[in-house]
């Protein structure tokens, strides 16, 4: 029976790898790497670096495939993500069918944690439901950018006895926010924190967390919002991409 491992590799620092992940890496015969273009070569290089660091006494190979891209612009977001996942499903199914033997173990190395804003689990479940491929899979959790953000800023995510909400920049921009005292925002492509800069909030912002390119800014939101937007644009221009996360907290909590 083919075996697939979905391994969370953390938010960018190779030392974020857990012992469980190290043990999983040392079971793998073939790593499936999704190529997202030259601007994101650092993401691929990190995966190679992790394998070189932690795999000992075992032969393994990499198989790369082009990663489909989501249609952007004036489109229905949910529908575009569903279409993207269908395209990925076709790619994953081909890799599993053509690039591994029946007794081999393969792995997808997932940035952060496979359970948080990643579709690899649901894509593999969809492949199994389709019945054209037969395999077993396991999920190995990883350190998320949310945990890395709090650690780098030396703050807890929650206030005592209060709730934390994790949401997206898209929902923040649309005003779809609860009354949680602490709000973690991910996948914000539009500087949505500017929409709430008039509120009495602190922000803890971080980009490229855990990597040599890491940037951290913290302060009263209305005082640092423009700085974050300026730094964020410059970083995207310099690197060709950006992954950032931030925590918004009601002041005085």
C-alpha positions in Angstrom: 0.0 0.0 0.0 1.3 3.5 -0.9 1.8 5.8 2.1 1.6 9.6 2.0 2.8 11.8 4.8 1.7 15.5 5.1 4.5 17.0 7.1 4.2 20.4 8.7 7.6 22.1 8.4 7.0 25.2 10.3 7.0 28.9 9.4 10.4 29.3 7.9 13.1 28.4 10.4 14.5 24.9 9.8 14.8 24.5 13.6 11.0 24.7 13.9 10.9 21.1 12.7 9.5 18.8 15.5 11.0 15.5 16.5 7.9 13.8 15.1 8.5 15.5 11.7 12.2 14.5 11.8 11.2 10.9 12.3 8.6 11.2 9.5 11.2 12.7 7.1 13.4 9.6 7.7 10.6 7.3 6.4 10.2 9.0 3.1 11.3 7.7 -0.3 10.1 10.5 -2.5 9.2 14.2 -1.7 6.7 15.9 -3.9 7.6 19.6 -4.3 5.2 22.0 -5.8 7.1 24.6 -7.9 5.6 28.1 -7.5 8.0 29.9 -9.8 11.4 31.5 -9.5 10.2 34.3 -7.2 9.5 31.6 -4.6 12.7 29.5 -5.0 13.5 30.2 -1.3 10.5 28.1 -0.3 11.8 25.2 -2.4 15.3 25.7 -1.1 14.1 25.5 2.5 12.5 22.2 1.8 15.7 20.8 0.4 17.7 22.2 3.3 15.4 20.6 5.9 15.9 17.2 4.2 19.6 17.6 4.1 19.7 18.5 7.7 17.5 15.9 9.2 17.6 12.8 6.9 20.4 10.4 7.8 21.4 7.1 6.2 18.6 6.9 3.7 18.2 7.4 0.0 15.4 9.7 -1.2 14.5 11.7 -4.2 12.6 14.8 -5.1 9.9 15.1 -7.8 8.8 18.6 -8.7 5.6 19.6 -10.4 4.2 23.0 -11.4 1.9 24.4 -8.8 -1.4 25.6 -10.3 -2.3 29.2 -9.5 -5.6 30.7 -8.3 -7.4 33.0 -10.7 -7.4 36.5 -9.2 -9.2 39.7 -9.9 -13.0 40.2 -10.1 -13.9 36.6 -9.4 -15.8 34.7 -6.7 -13.1 33.9 -4.1 -14.6 30.6 -2.9 -15.2 29.4 -6.4 -11.7 30.3 -7.5 -10.2 28.4 -4.5 -12.3 25.3 -5.3 -11.1 25.4 -8.9 -7.5 25.7 -7.7 -7.9 22.7 -5.5 -9.4 20.7 -8.4 -6.4 21.6 -10.4 -4.1 20.6 -7.6 -6.0 17.4 -7.1 -5.2 16.4 -10.7 -1.5 17.1 -10.2 -1.4 15.3 -6.8 -3.2 12.3 -8.3 -0.7 12.1 -11.2 2.3 12.3 -8.8 0.9 9.5 -6.6 0.0 7.3 -9.6 3.1 7.8 -11.7 6.0 8.7 -9.3 5.9 6.2 -6.5 5.9 2.4 -6.3 3.2 0.5 -4.3 5.4 -0.1 -1.3 6.9 3.5 -1.2 6.3 6.4 1.2 5.9 9.9 -0.2 5.6 13.3 1.5 4.2 16.7 0.9 6.1 19.3 3.0 3.6 21.9 4.1 4.6 25.4 5.2 3.4 26.0 8.8 0.8 23.4 9.8 -1.3 21.3 7.4 -4.5 22.1 9.4 -4.3 25.9 9.2 -5.1 27.6 5.8 -3.8 24.7 3.7 -5.8 22.4 1.5 -3.4 19.4 1.2 -5.5 17.3 3.6 -8.8 17.9 1.8 -7.2 17.4 -1.6 -6.0 13.9 -0.6 -9.4 13.1 0.9 -11.0 14.1 -2.4 -8.6 11.8 -4.3 -9.4 8.9 -2.1 -13.1 9.6 -2.5 -12.7 9.6 -6.3 -11.5 6.0 -6.0 -8.9 6.1 -8.7 -6.0 6.0 -6.3 -5.5 3.8 -3.2 -3.2 4.9 -0.4 -3.0 5.7 3.3 -2.0 9.1 4.7 -0.8 10.6 7.9 -0.7 14.2 9.1 2.3 15.5 11.1 1.6 19.0 12.7 4.0 21.9 12.4 4.7 25.3 14.0 2.5 27.9 12.4 3.3 31.5 11.6 0.8 32.4 14.4 3.0 30.7 17.0 6.2 32.1 15.5 4.7 35.6 15.5 3.8 35.5 19.2 7.2 34.0 20.1 9.2 36.6 18.1 7.2 39.5 19.7 7.3 37.9 23.1 3.6 38.2 23.7 0.9 35.6 24.5 -1.9 35.3 21.9 -4.7 35.7 24.3 -5.6 38.0 27.2 -6.4 36.2 30.5 -9.6 34.3 30.1 -10.4 35.9 26.8 -10.9 34.5 23.3 -8.7 34.6 20.2 -10.0 34.7 16.7 -7.9 33.7 13.6 -9.3 35.2 10.4 -8.2 36.4 7.0 -7.5 39.8 5.6 -10.4 39.4 3.2 -12.8 39.0 6.1 -11.3 41.8 8.0 -11.7 44.1 5.0 -15.3 43.1 4.7 -16.0 43.9 8.3 -16.6 40.2 9.2 -14.9 40.3 12.6 -16.1 39.1 16.0 -15.7 41.0 19.2 -12.7 38.8 20.3 -10.1 40.8 22.2 -7.3 39.3 20.2 -7.5 38.9 16.4 -4.9 37.1 14.4 -5.0 38.0 10.7 -3.5 35.8 7.9 -3.5 36.0 4.1 -3.9 39.7 4.0 -3.0 40.9 0.5 -4.7 44.3 0.8 -3.3 45.9 4.0 -6.7 45.4 5.6 -5.5 46.6 9.0 -5.8 50.1 7.6 -9.6 49.6 7.7 -9.5 49.5 11.5 -6.6 52.0 12.1 -9.0 54.4 13.8 -9.8 51.9 16.5 -7.8 51.7 19.8 -5.7 48.7 18.9 -2.2 47.4 19.2 -0.6 45.5 16.4 2.1 42.9 16.3 3.1 42.4 12.7 5.7 40.0 11.2 6.8 39.0 7.7 9.0 36.1 6.5 8.8 34.8 10.1 11.7 32.5 11.1 13.7 33.3 8.0 16.8 35.5 7.5 14.4 38.1 5.9 12.2 38.4 8.9 10.7 41.8 9.7 8.9 42.7 12.9 6.9 45.9 13.7 4.8 46.5 16.8 3.0 49.4 18.3 -0.3 51.3 18.5 -2.0 50.5 15.2 -2.8 54.1 14.2 0.9 55.1 14.8 2.5 52.3 12.8 -0.1 51.3 10.1 1.5 53.5 7.5 5.0 52.2 8.3 3.9 48.6 8.0 2.2 49.4 4.6 5.4 51.1 3.4 7.8 48.3 4.6 5.4 45.6 3.3 5.4 47.1 -0.2 9.2 47.4 -0.2 9.6 43.8 1.0 7.3 42.5 -1.7 9.1 44.4 -4.4 12.5 43.2 -3.2 11.6 39.5 -2.8 8.8 39.1 -5.4 6.5 37.7 -2.7 5.5 38.2 0.9 4.0 36.1 3.7 3.0 38.1 6.7 0.8 37.6 9.8 -0.3 40.0 12.5 -2.1 40.1 15.9 -4.5 42.9 16.7 -5.3 43.5 20.3 -7.7 45.9 22.1 -5.5 48.3 24.0 -5.6 47.9 27.8 -6.4 44.2 27.6 
